[in-house]
Amino acid sequence: MQDMIIWESTDVALTPSSISNICGLSNLTTLNLRNVPFTCIPEELGNLKNLKDLDLTETGLRDLYPYEELRKKIKALLPKCSRIAL
């Protein structure tokens, strides 16, 4: 059972395939995507019903959305997520 993924890299981008694989892990509680470059929040993150800790620091998302709007979008996708690092 996988409950944590730490994917910290500036060299490895998320692909549609890797996002689908990650979002298929129904027991995932922690997802660290620090330094992974992407430009929008994958809607598939909404499939992670048990996610409580999400780290999106240094991903570039902060430049694309106002901070609070980004947080609201994530909370709408992941209502159980108690810690969101941006």
Secondary structure, 3 states (H helix, E strand, C coil): CCCEEECCCCCCCCCHHHHHHHHCCCCCCEEECCCCCCCCCCHHHHHCCCCCEEECCCCCHHHHCCHHHHHHHHHHHCCCCCEEEC
